[in-house]
Amino acid sequence: MTKTAALFAAMLALPLSLSSCAPMGDMPVESVPSAVAAPASKTAFKGVVSSADPRASEAGREILRKGGSAADAAMAMMLTLTVVEPQSSGIGGGGFLLFHDAQTGAITTIDGRETAPAAADANRFMGQDGKPMRFINAFQGGHSVGVPGNMRLMEETHRKWGRLPWADIFAPAIRHAEQGFVVNDVLQSRLERVQKLWGNFPEARALYWQDGRPKKSGDTVRNPEAVKLLRNVAANGADAFYTGEAGQNIIDAVASAKINPAVMTQADLDAYKAVPRDAVCMPYRTYKVCGMGPPSSGATTVLQILGTLRPFKMSALGKDNPQSWHLIGEAMQLAYADREKYLGDPGFVNVPVQGMLSESYLASRSALITPNGSLGTYEAGTPPGAEKRTAAISSEVAGTTHFVAVDSDGNVASMTSTVEGAFGSQLIANGYFLNNELTDFTFAPEKNGAPVANRVQPGKRPLSSMSPTIVYDAAGKPVLALGSAGGKRIIMHVTKTLIGVIDFGLLLDEAIALPNIYFSRGDLLVEKDTYLASMTDDMSRYGQKVRAVNLPSKLNGAEWTGDKWVGAADPRSPGLALSE
C-alpha cells in the first residue's frame, strides 16, 4: 500500500434459505419452524433499537412509538443517518437488510447493493500504463459511483413489512436536515481528514465548511437540498429519487465531476432493482447463524470461520487464553483466502456457497489448523462446485454503519448500510453524498491469465464484507441480531462477537467490547490498548508475528435475554441502544 493510500485508509476510522430449506452439500441443516412465538407481550416489551448515532436511534424509537414495525424503524434510522452521519452511509449508497418475520417465522434478505452503470467495463480502474490505479486516485469523483440502491431497498422493505404510511418514516430525517443537527466529534474528525481533498469538491465544502475551515464539533449543519429531496420522495415514492430533477442531479454530478467524470444514464437509474435473496444459514453449536449471501461475502466468510472452529473446544479455552485467539486467527485467514478467490455477484459468477459451507469441506479446512502452531501460508481451497479462478485482493476500505430494530411483535430488522469510504466519492447530489462503491471491485480483471470473480462488469454488484446477522436458538427463536462497520474487518468484528456470545458465554455488550482481531501482510493484528495487546508475545509463540495496532469498530445489535430484547452499541463509537 502506498503512503497516500495508507493515509486514506487510516482516516476511515446451512441452506441458502430458512424459508426454502435447500440442502447444503452434505451438511445437515434444519429449517426454522414456520411460526415463531413473539418474544414477549406488548406490556412487557415494546421494542428496541440500536445504531451508531444517538439521533438515528431516537428516530427509530420515535417510529416504534408511533406504532411502526421494526422495518419502519430501521428505514427511519437509515434516512436519519443519511443526514447526521454523512461520512458513513445514506441514500446515496446501498445496503443489505435481514428481516425476521415473527408471524411466519421466515427470514428474508434484501440486496440493495449498488450496481455498475452500463458504461463501466473491466478496465475501469486500470491506468494507461496497464496497471491498476492507486486507490487514492480511483475513489474520488464520478467513475467510482454505483447506482444507489438504498431507496429501492426501502421501498421493498416498506411494501413487505411496513405499518406506518410511507411519508411518516421520513419525518425524523427531514427534521434534522431542516432544523439543523450538531456536528459531533466523529464527524469533525472525518471532515478534518478529507479537507485537503475538497478543493475539487465545492458542493461538499459549501455544506460542511464554515469560516474557511471544516465545521467543528458543536457547529450546526442545515441541509435544504436534502429537505427538498426527502419531501419529494416522501410525497411521491421511491421513483421520485431516481427520476425527474433528482435523478438528473445524480447524472449531472457524476458527469461534471472535476476528477474522474463518468457516464451514468437515466437508463441505469431506471434499471436498478433491490433484490430479495435467500439468507445463508448454518448451525454453530446449538444455534443457527444467518446472514447475507453474495454479493456480500459476509455470511459465507463468517460461517466458514465458525465452521472451521467447530471441532475446537472454544468455550473451554475461554476468552483470556491466547490459544483461543490463535485458533480464531488461523480460521480467519483460511476463510479470507477463499473469500478473495470465489466470492462475487452471483448474477455474473458461479459462487460455490454450498460447497464452501459443506461439512466435508469445512472439516478439511479445520484439519489444516494445529492448536500449537501457525500455518504461515494461507491459501484458498477447492470447495465442491468451484470453478478455476484466481485470488485477487479488492480495495474495500473501512467505513459503513449498522443498525438494528426489534418491535413488540418480535419482528427483527438487521441492516448494514454504506457509501463505502468516508463521504463516498466526495460528490454530492440532492444534498447527500454519492457512494464510491465501484472501488469495491477488484481493479485488475485478470490475474495469471484467469478471470477475477470480482472484476468490474456493467450492471454488476461489487463484492462487500457487510455482515448483517440474525441468530436463532435451538427452538427456532431469534435471539441475537448484529452487524458492524469496518470495511473488510466487518466480518471479523461480527465473528468475534458471535464467538463471544456463543462460545465464551458473554452478554452481547461484553462480546462487542472484546478486542478486535485481523491480519495484514503475513502478520496477525490485535487491537491495541486491550488485553490482547499484552498477549502479543504469547500469541507470537505459535509461529506468526502478532502486532498490536488500531482496529476500530462500530458494532450495533440486540439480544434476547430470556424475558426481553436488550440493545447494545460499541463502546468505541458514539452509538446508542434505546428501548421503547
Salt bridges, closest charged atoms under 4 A:
GLU30 OE1 - LYS288 NZ 3.76
ASP53 OD2 - ARG55 NH2 2.88
GLU58 OE1 - ARG61 NH2 3.22
GLU62 OE2 - LYS66 NZ 3.54
GLU62 OE1 - ARG175 NH2 2.68
GLU85 OE2 - LYS554 NZ 2.80
ASP111 OD2 - ARG277 NE 2.84
ASP111 OD1 - ARG461 NH1 3.28
GLU114 OE1 - ARG113 NH1 3.64
GLU155 OE1 - ARG152 NH1 3.07
GLU156 OE2 - ARG159 NH2 2.74
GLU156 OE2 - LYS160 NZ 3.73
GLU178 OE1 - ARG231 NH2 2.83
ASP219 OD2 - ARG213 NH1 2.64
ASP239 OD1 - ARG152 NH2 2.87
GLU245 OE2 - LYS228 NZ 3.21
ASP320 OD1 - LYS319 NZ 3.03
ASP338 OD1 - ARG365 NH2 3.56
GLU340 OE2 - ARG339 NH1 3.16
GLU340 OE2 - LYS488 NZ 3.21
GLU387 OE1 - ARG389 NH2 3.53
GLU396 OE1 - ARG339 NH2 3.17
ASP407 OD2 - ARG163 NH2 3.63
ASP409 OD1 - LYS42 NZ 4.00
ASP409 OD2 - ARG163 NH2 2.46
GLU437 OE1 - ARG113 NH1 2.81
ASP440 OD2 - ARG113 NH2 2.62
ASP503 OD1 - ARG285 NE 2.85
ASP523 OD2 - ARG547 NE 2.80
GLU527 OE2 - ARG572 NE 2.84
ASP538 OD1 - ARG541 NH1 2.34
ASP570 OD1 - ARG572 NH1 2.79
GLU580 OE2 - ARG65 NE 3.31
